[in-house]
Every structure is written in C-alpha cells, then in structure tokens.
Amino acid sequence: MDPNEMEGLEFELETDIPSADHSMRAEAKPFIRKSFRVPIDENCPMYAQVADREYRVINLSEGGVGFLIDHHERFVRDDRIEALTLKMGQQVLTFKGRVAHISPHETGDCLCGVEFVEMDAQTARELGEILAENQRYWFDVR
C-alpha cells in the first residue's frame, strides 16, 4: 500500500506486548527456503501472464515465481491462480499457483510471489532446464 493512501486510516495499538524478560528469540522459527531464487536478466526478459495481463518476472525458482505488479492490482495472499503462463522467448510454460506474498519492491511497484502447485513431470523438467540456464548466466565466469 502506498504510504500516502494510509492517511485517514485508524490503527489500534496492541496491548499484549511481551515483557522485556520474555525472549522473542525463543518464539522465532527459522525459515529455510526449499529452492534457490534465480534473478531474471533484464536483457532476456521473462513474463508471467495471468488472465489477460502480463507482468515482468523478477525471479524464478523450482517452487515459484516473483513478478512485479502495480500496487492497485487485486492479488491477495492465498489466492488461487488456475493458469499462470510463463513466457521466455518462444518457450511457454503454464502452471497452477497460489499467491504466497505481496511485498514492496525497490521499483515502487509490488513483488507478487506465487508458489507453483500441481506441476506435472514434463513441466518440472522444462522449468529445471530454464533455471539451470539462468543459474549458468549468473554464476559462470563471463
């Protein structure tokens, strides 16, 4: 949400705040990512299509995709996406997905993270090839 749009909103302070002697670290659970996110090179753009809209892909992993959306877009966490199509040049892959998060991005837009669900073996192989190619681009000596 744009900070300017927050004007006029009312907030309540949470009164159930842990005391200083209560360790917040004891409650913290580590988050370990299942797969590495590969950034997508701007010189070889990739797009995600949902319904009739295309979005620029920022990163990709075997578990999902991150793409930029305008802050006015109506994606909501846990939304199901029945057809998310990735377009990379002539290659096209289609997935079902679940919106995992919407986060602010340095561009001023929002990053929409979508987790892939119900992927068949052929699509998983093709996605693996795309990831390997992008990893080579970023991590091989140029």
C-alpha positions in Angstrom: 0.0 0.0 0.0 1.2 3.5 -0.8 2.0 5.3 2.4 0.0 8.3 1.1 -3.1 6.1 0.9 -2.8 5.4 4.7 -3.8 8.9 5.6 -7.1 8.9 7.5 -6.8 5.2 8.5 -7.2 4.4 12.1 -4.9 2.0 14.0 -5.1 0.3 17.4 -2.1 -0.3 19.4 -1.6 -3.9 20.5 -1.6 -4.0 24.3 -0.4 -7.7 24.6 3.3 -7.0 24.1 5.8 -9.4 25.6 7.7 -8.0 28.6 11.4 -7.3 28.4 12.2 -10.5 30.2 10.3 -12.6 27.7 12.7 -13.7 25.0 11.4 -13.1 21.5 14.1 -15.4 20.1 12.5 -18.4 21.8 9.4 -18.0 19.6 11.3 -17.3 16.4 11.3 -20.2 14.0 13.9 -20.3 11.2 12.7 -20.2 7.6 14.7 -22.3 5.3 13.9 -21.9 1.6 13.4 -25.1 -0.3 14.8 -23.8 -3.5 17.1 -21.1 -4.7 15.6 -18.0 -6.4 17.3 -17.1 -9.7 17.1 -13.5 -10.8 15.9 -12.9 -14.3 18.2 -10.9 -16.5 16.6 -7.7 -17.9 18.3 -8.4 -21.3 16.4 -11.7 -21.6 13.0 -10.7 -20.1 10.5 -13.3 -18.9 6.8 -12.5 -18.4 4.1 -14.1 -16.3 0.6 -13.9 -17.8 -2.4 -14.2 -15.5 -5.8 -13.9 -17.3 -5.3 -11.2 -19.9 -2.4 -9.3 -18.1 1.3 -9.7 -18.5 3.8 -8.9 -15.7 7.6 -8.7 -15.7 9.3 -11.6 -13.9 11.9 -10.7 -11.3 13.0 -14.1 -10.1 12.2 -17.8 -10.5 12.7 -21.0 -8.5 11.6 -24.6 -8.8 8.9 -23.7 -6.3 7.5 -20.4 -7.7 7.9 -17.1 -9.4 8.1 -13.5 -8.4 6.8 -10.8 -10.7 6.1 -7.1 -10.5 2.5 -5.8 -10.1 1.1 -2.3 -9.8 0.1 -1.5 -6.2 -3.5 -1.2 -7.5 -3.6 -4.9 -8.7 -6.0 -7.1 -6.8 -3.9 -10.1 -5.9 -4.4 -11.3 -2.3 -2.3 -13.7 -0.3 -3.6 -17.3 -0.7 -5.5 -16.5 -4.0 -5.5 -19.5 -6.3 -4.4 -18.9 -9.9 -5.7 -21.5 -12.2 -3.5 -20.6 -15.2 -0.2 -18.7 -14.8 1.8 -18.8 -18.0 5.5 -18.0 -18.1 6.8 -16.7 -21.4 10.5 -16.8 -22.2 11.2 -16.0 -25.9 9.5 -18.9 -27.7 9.2 -21.1 -24.7 5.9 -21.1 -22.8 5.0 -23.0 -19.6 1.7 -22.9 -17.7 1.2 -23.6 -14.0 -1.4 -23.5 -11.3 -0.4 -21.3 -8.4 -1.1 -19.8 -5.0 -0.2 -16.2 -4.1 2.3 -16.6 -1.3 3.0 -12.9 -0.7 2.8 -9.4 -1.9 5.8 -7.3 -0.9 7.1 -3.7 -1.6 9.8 -3.7 -4.3 12.6 -1.2 -4.9 11.0 -0.1 -8.2 8.0 1.4 -6.3 5.8 -1.5 -7.6 5.0 -4.6 -5.6 6.5 -8.0 -5.9 3.9 -10.8 -6.2 5.3 -14.2 -5.1 3.4 -17.2 -6.5 4.0 -20.7 -5.4 3.6 -23.4 -8.1 1.1 -26.1 -7.3 0.1 -29.3 -9.2 3.1 -29.4 -11.6 3.4 -32.3 -14.0 6.8 -34.1 -14.6 7.3 -32.6 -18.1 6.7 -29.0 -16.9 9.1 -29.6 -13.9 11.8 -30.8 -16.3 11.4 -27.8 -18.6 11.4 -25.5 -15.6 14.6 -27.2 -14.3 16.3 -26.5 -17.7 15.3 -22.8 -17.6 16.6 -22.5 -14.1 19.9 -24.2 -14.9 20.4 -21.9 -17.9 19.7 -18.8 -15.8 22.0 -20.1 -13.0 24.8 -20.5 -15.5 24.3 -17.0 -16.7 24.6 -15.5 -13.2 27.2 -17.8 -11.7 29.6 -18.9 -14.5 32.6 -16.8 -15.2 31.8 -14.4 -18.0 
